[in-house]
Amino acid sequence: MSETLAAPSAARSVTLEFELTLADVRSALAARMRAVPGVRRQRILLPLVYAVLAVAVLAPHGPGGVEGRDWITLAFMGFAVAVILLLPTLQARAVHKTLSLQGRTHATADAEGLTTVASLTSQRMLWPAFGRYTERDDVFVLLSPDKRSNCVVVLPKRGLPTPGDTDRLRALLDSRLPRV
């Protein structure tokens, strides 16, 4: 009797097998940036602030040029803008370096939550541990419920055994979490 009860549950679960790549992490972080307004605002406003400051430094000198210590200020602002623009790549590399230590991951999503098993870790996360999810062409990204969604779980679509499993996983996520 327990086997007949377990079969419907197993049919509703979706299993993935994957090893995260740098492209997966980049895609997940880009999805998070689009889904979380605070992250998106920060990514747009910081370079804008530096541009306004650069104009403020240059304006008193007019078209004649910049003098003395103003070059140091401008150089620092240029460096800061470059770092802000490179931040997604640097962040993706750092996250991937850490996650790649886990190796191959086996993940199962079911009615209660998500179970992941890797060479160094295993965990069971119930759906209330996630606030929402988002999707890109290549990944599903589960976002933590905090305001900035500081924790993410990346589920690459290439880890699904058949193309139809993408729709099954999407339906399961839609039934448990709001999509953003």
N, C-alpha and C positions, 0 to 999 in steps of 0.2 A: 504494500500500500504506500509506503514512503517513497518508493521509486516513481509511482504515478504522480505523487505530489511534487516531487523534485523536477520532473520533466517539464511542466509548464514554466516553472521558474527559470530553468536552464534555457528554455526557448526564448524567454524575454531578456536574457542577458546578452551582452555583446562583448566579445573578447578581442583584444588587440595585442600584437607582439611587435615590438619596435626597439630601436636604439636611437635616441635623440641625436639629431644632427644640428649643426650650427644654423642651417636654413630653418629648421623647425623652431629653434629658439628665437631667431630673428622675427619670424612670422608671428609667433606668440606675443612677443613684446610689442610689435607693431599693432596687433589686434588689441592688446591691453591699452595702448596709447589712444586708440580710436574710441574705445569703450569707456574710458575713465576721463571725465571732463577735466579734473585737476591736473592730470598728467599732460593732457593735450594743451591746456592753457600754458603750463610751464614751458613746454617745448616751443611754443610760439612767442610768449612774452619775453623770455630771457634774451634771445637775440635782438628783439625789438628794443628792449631797455638799453642794451649795449650800443645799438645804433644811435639812439637818441643821445646817449652820453657822448659818443664820438662827435656828433654834431655840436653838442654843447662845448666840447673842448676846442673844436675847430672854429666855431663861429666868432669868438673874440678876436681871432687873428686875421680874419678876412681871407681874401684870395692870396695874400702874400705868403702864407705859410705858417708852419707850426714852429714854436721855439722850445728850446731846452727840455725841461722835464715833461712837457706835453707829449713828446715822443714816447716816453716810457709809459705814460697812461694809455696812449693809443695802441702801443704794442701789446700791453696787457689786455686791453679790451679785444683786440684782434685774436689773441690767443684764447681768451675766454669764449668768444664766439665759435672758434674752430673746435674747441673741446665740446661745446654744447651740440654742435652739428655732428661730431663724431661719437657722441655719447651712446646712441643706440647700438652702434657697432661694437664699441668697447664693452658695453653692458652685456650684449649677446655673447661675446667671446668669454667673458668672465663666468656667466651663468652656464654656458655650454661646458666650459672646462670642469666645473663642479659636477654637473649632471652626467657628464660622460663617464665619470668614475663608477656610476651605477651599472654600466654595461647594458645588456639586453634586458628589457622590461616586459613583463606580462601584465596586462591590465584587464580587469573584468568590471564592466558597469552593469549593475542590476537594479532592481526596484528600490533597494535600500541605500545603495551608494556605490563607491568605486573602491576596488581592491587592486593594489599594485604590488608586484613581487619582482625584485631585481636581485642582482648578485649580492649587494650589500644591505639592502633594505626591503622591508615589506610593511605595508600599512593598509588600514581599512578606514576610509573616510565616508561618513554618511552625508547625504545630500545637504542637510542644513549647514555643513561646513563650508559650502559654497554659496555665494550670494547670487551668482548669475553665470552665464556662459556666453561666449561669442564664437563665431565660426569664420574661418577663411577658406580659401580654395584647398589648402593643404593640411590644415589643423583645426581641431576643436580646442578651445582654451577655456578652462574652468577658472573662474575668478573668485577670490575670497570675498566675504561680505563686507570687509572694511571699506572705508570711503575711497581709498586709493588702490584697492585691490593689490596689496603688496605681495600676496602669494598667488601663484598661478600653477595650474596643472596643464601640461601640454599633451594632447592625444593626437598624434599624427595620423591622418587618414590612410597613409600608405601602410600602416600597421594593421589595418582591417583585412581579414582573409578574403572577402569578396566585395565587389562594388555595392551590392545591395545592403551590406552592413552599415554603410554610411547613412543611409536613410533610417535604418533601425536605431542606430546610435543617436541620430538627430531627434527622432521621435521620443526616445527614452529621455534625453536631456530636456526636450520641450515639456515633457510631462512632469519633470521634477524641478526645473530651474527656469527663471525668466531669461530670454535671449536678449542681448543688447547688440 
